[in-house]
Amino acid sequence: MPSVVPASLSSVAPRLHCPVCRRPLTPSRGSLVCLEGHTYDVARQGYVTLLAGRTRPAPGDDAGMVAA
């Protein structure tokens, strides 16, 4: 994780909102943070993922698929 939020991301951060509480996000030490404390880390490549909640893993092959 970078220690600084890239300038390109910092410039659009005021337009972004936390997907959990809908408060504005602000850059802070390599992350975007809302006033409620929800934190989204900036990847080394300079992007941030604002996915909320857990996603279910993709289902594997069922017996019919394996047999085919």
N, C-alpha and C positions, 0 to 999 in steps of 0.2 A: 504494500500500500504506500502510495506517495505521501510524504509529510506535508505537502502543499497541494491545495486544490488548483488544477490548471486554470489559467486566466480565461480560457474559452468556456469552461464550466462555471467559473465564478461569475462571469458576465450574464449567464442565463439563470443562475440559482434563484434570484428574486422572483422569477416566474414559475418556479417549481414549488409544489406543495407536498407535504407528507401524505402518503397514501393511507396512513392509519388515522391521523387526527385532522388532516386537511390544513394544518398551519404551514406558513411559509418556511422554506428551508434556507439556511445560511451556511456558507463555507466555514469549516473549522478544522484545522490540523489534519488534512487528508480525508475529510468526511463532509457530508452535508447533514446538518442537525436542525431539528425543529425545536420550538420552545418547550415542548413536552419531553424532550430528551431522546426522541427516536433518532437513531443514527444510521446513516447509509454510507458505507466506505467507498472511496473512489478507487477503482482498479488501477493497476500500474499503467494500463493503456490510456487512462484518462477519462473513463466513463463511469457512470454510477447506475446501479440497477435499483429501481424503486418498486420492486415487487413486494406486496404485502402478504403475509400469511405463508403457510406451507403449501406446497403443491404436491399432489399425489404423484408417486413415481409412475412412469409409463408401464403399462401392463406388458408382461412377457408373452411369449408364444403359448397358445393353449394346445391341448393334446392333438386337435385336428391339424393345426399348423405344423406341429412337429412331425406328424405322420405323413403329411404331404411332402 
